[in-house]
């Protein structure tokens, strides 16, 4: 059995670890509230742009934007992977990367080339280790997403799609359901599916799914000023930007929630370990005292 001094050292070590995890839990809880507020603040804009884009795609204008054109065959795809920059957030990054790698394997089995963009250090590390075709990256995103930095990395994939180098762009991120639940999602970003339902309504945070459609009983028509091409180009660009920004905001809210839960579990486990070590310490100390008393009694009886 371990000595009293060794057990005491272990207890102090676990206590120090518990202090760290407890502090991280409190920090994550504070950041989680702010991240959720930013995520929800961005939903009205994304929803309104989403509605206008959906109506526009049902209007059948004279000008058709490249984002709306379905390709006859898929020879190459781009995947934008949104992960965190830091760890200690449970299985958040593991789950999204498992989903991404499975989809990449499916594309490879079909003979489709895959190029990836990494938003976040954890995804970048995994994609680098598997020698994925990395065309752009952006790390150290901080606690507040900055649209300018995100668009810089995404633009590589968008330009390749417009030029015909790839035939679809997908977005992989963690969608925030609630504090205890975050789900990985793999959704199509380009080409834009027509008639999509509102992706940011309460209780449904999935950005874009191919099978979501709005049923309209009447047609849509617009008057464009100055011209249809200028308006549609600007609108769809803003639509794609809002999807990317909202996806990163969802992932940041998921990150802080997952980290808070993980650190709370670590603090609780540390407390259990301390209790177990304290019990062993008391038993060891009691055994040592009993042994000393027995030796004293034995020595006195011998005299």
N, C-alpha and C positions, 0 to 999 in steps of 0.2 A: 504493500500500500504506500502511496506517495506520502512524503513527509509533510508536517504541518506548514513549514515555511513554503514549500512548493505549492501546496494548495492555496495558501494565502496569496501567493503571487498570481496564480491563475484567476482567483476571484477579482483581484484588482485589475487585471488585464481585461476581463470580461466587462467589468463595471465601466472602464474607460471606453470600451467599444460601444457599450449601451448609451453612454453620454453622446457619442458622435452620431449614432443612428437616430437618437431622439431629437438631436438638433437638426439633422437632415430632414426628419419627418416634419418638423415645424416649419422649416424653410420651404419645403415642397408644398405644404398646405397653403402657405401664403402666396406662393407663386401660382399655385393651381387656381385660386380664385381669380387672379388677374388674367391668367391665360384663358380661363373660361369666359370671362367678360369680353376679352378681345375676340374670341371665337364667335360668340353670339353677336357682338357688335358688327362683325363683317357679314353676317348672314342676310340682313335686309338688302344690302347692295347686291350681293351675289344672287339673291332671289329675284330681284327686279331685272337685272341684266339677263338672268336665265329666262324669265318670262318673255322679255322682248325678243331674245334670240329664238326661242321656241316658236313664237308667233311669226317671226320673220321667215323661219324655215318652212312654215306652212303657207306663206304668201306667194311663193313661186315668182320671185322678181326676175326681171330680164337678166340681171347679173348674178352669176353663181360664184360664190367665193370658193377658193381651193379647199378651205377647211370643211366644206360641206359635200365634197365629191367623194363618193365611195370608190375605192379601187377594185378593179375586176379580179385581180389576184394579189395575194400578199406574199412578197418575197423578202421583205425586211420590216422590222418593227423597232421602235424606240421605247424604252422603259425608263420612266422617271421614278426613282426610289427615294422616298422620304423617310429618314430615320432620325435618331437623336445624335447629338454630339457627345453626350455623356452616358455612362452606364448607371448601374444601381437602380434600375427601374423595372425590375422583374423580367418577365419574358416578352416585353413589348417589342424589342428589336428582333429577338429570336423568332417570334411569330411572323412578323412581316417579311423577314428575310427567307424564312422557310416557304412562305407563299410565293415570293418572287422567284426563288430558285426552282420551284416546281413549275411555274408558268414558263420560265426560260427553258426548262428541259422539254416542255411540251412543244414550244416553238422550234427548238433544235430538232426534235424528232420529226417534225413536219418539213424540215429543210428550210426554215425561215431564219435569216440572220437577225441577231439581236444586238443592239447597241444601247448602252445604259448611261443615265445621268444620275449622279449621287448627290442628294441633298442631305447632309449629315455625315458625321465622321464614322459612325458605326457601320452604316451601309457601305461607305467608301472602303473601309478596311476589309469587309467581307468580299466585295466585288473585286478588289485588288488581289486577294488571296486565290480566288478561283480563275484569275486571268480573264475576266469579262472584258468585252470591248467597251472601254470607258471613253466617252467623247467629251464629257464636261462634268464639273463637280463644283460644289459650294459647301463649305464647312464653317464651323463656328458661327452659326446663325444667331446665337444669343437667345434671349428670352422673348424678344419682340421680332416678328418676321418683317423683313424689309423687302418690299416688292422689287426694288431696283436690282438687288443682288439675286433674287430668285429668277427674274426674267433673263438676266444675263446668262444663267446656266441653261434655262429652258429654251432660249432662242436657238441654240444649236440644233436641238431636236426639231423645232418648228421649221427652221430653214431647210433642214434635210427633208422634211415631209413635203414642203412646198416644191422643192426641186425634184422630188420623185425618188430620192435615194432610199427612203423608207415609205411604207404604205399605211402605217398606223402608229400612233403614239399612245402609250398606256401610262397610267399614274398609279403608283402603289403607295399607300399611306395607311396610318392607323386612324380609324374614325372614332370619335368620342361618343359613347353612348351615355354613360354616367360615370361617377367617380370609381365604381368598382368594376366597370366593364368597358373595355376598349377592343374593337374588332379590326383586324387587318382587312384591307379592301384592295382589289386590283381592278381598276376601271379604265375604260377607254376615254382618252382625252381628244384625240383626232383620228379620223374625221368625226365631226359632231353628229351624234344620232339625232334624228328629227323627232320632235314632239316629246321631249323629256319632261317628266313631272318635277315639281319643285324638290331639289335635293337637300335643302337646308331647313325644311320645316321641322318643328320640334318633334323629336322621337324618330326622325329619319335623316341621318347625317351622311348617307352614302352619296358621294359627289355625282357620278354619272354611271348609269347602267344601261346596257344595250337594250334591255327588255322593258324599260319604263317609257310609257307613251301617254301623251295627253290626247284625249278624244275631244275633238272640236266639231260642233254641229254647224259651224259657219266658217266661211273663208276669211282670210286676212289680206288686206291690201294697204299699202302705205304710199304717201307722197314724200319723195326724197328731196332734200335740199342740202347741198347744191346738186348732188347726183347720187344715184343708188350705190355706185362703187365706193365712193368716199365714205358714205354712212355705214355701209355693211362692213367694209374693211375695218373701220374704227370700232364698231360694235362687237364684232367677233373677236377682235384682238383683246378688247376689255373683258369679254366673256372668258376667254382662256386664262387671262391674268387673274381674274377673280377666282376661278377654279383652283389654280395653283396656290394662290395666297391662302384660300380657305382650307385647302388640304394641309398646308404647313401649320396653320393655326390650329386645326383639329389635332394634328400630331403633337404639337407642343402642349396642348391641354391634356392629351392622353399621357404624355411623358410625365408631367407633374403629378397627375393622379396616380399613375402606376408607381412612381417613386415614393409618394406618400404612403401608399398601401404596403409597398415592399419594406420601407424603413420601419413602419409600425410593426410588421411581422418580425423584423429583425430585432427590434427592441423587446418585443414580447418573448421571443426565443431566448434572448440574452438574460432576461429576468428569470426564466425557468432554469437556465444553466447555472446562474448565480445561486438559486435556491438549492439545486442539487449539489453544487460544490460546497455550499455552506453546511449542508447535512453531512457530507463526507468529512468536512473539516471538524465538525463537532464530534463525530464518531471517533475520528483519529485522535483528537485531543483527549477525549474521554478514555480511550484505550491507553494512551500514554500515561495519564494520571493514575489509572488503575494499576498499571504495571509498576509505577514508582511506589505506590502505596504497598503493593505486594512485596516488593523488594525490601522496603523499610520494615514491614512486619516480619518478613522472613529473617532479616538480619537481627532484629530484636529478639526473636525466638531462639536464634542460634546462640546469642550471648547469654 
